[in-house]
Amino acid sequence: MGIEMEDVMFSRGPNGEAKFEYMADGESRTLLIEPINEGVIKTLYDREGGVLKQMAVGGEDDILVNEIYEVLKDSRSVRKVSYNEVVLNKLCPHCGVGQLRRVREPSGDIRGVPVVPTYACTSCGGKSYHLTDAHLRSMVNENKKLFTEEELNALNANEEEFLKELKGYIIRIFASKKIIEIK
């Protein structure tokens, strides 16, 4: 199916972010492109604001944004809209009421983007994390060179079991830092 061009909305954020909201294969998606000192961070979100895929790309953000915009501008259906921050549409696991905003270190470089997306509550300030299965799968598949041959064999033998075990390790790491998982 691909992108349904009649549903594309484009906006620019206050810090140079470019946000594309569209439907793909019947699912609502948001692509956020954020400039950093060394290039850009591209993050694909699901309709709830959960990260599906995130990657750092070297180079100028305007080049990448312009490439995407050039493709989309040929469609009469691309609408320029007001920019709204992408938020996770889930309740705070600490207080149960606050809005969850993504945490990113103020360094402005690639190292400031957490591998596992972390959030802070706007009401209580509690820190938490949310890791979608799609994002975990994407990270594993794009970084296979980081795994041993034994681990790759386990991945190839039973991907679901491998990802479940890896997620268990991640849960324990965050639990040791008293950072709660957002369900």
Beta strands, then each sheet from edge to edge (+ up, - down):
strand 1: 3-12
strand 2: 18-24
strand 3: 27-36
strand 4: 39-45
strand 5: 51-58
strand 6: 79-80
strand 7: 100-102
strand 8: 118-121
strand 9: 127-129
strand 10: 180-181
sheet 1: 5+ 4- 3+ 2- 1+ 6+
sheet 2: 7+ 8- 9+ 10+
end
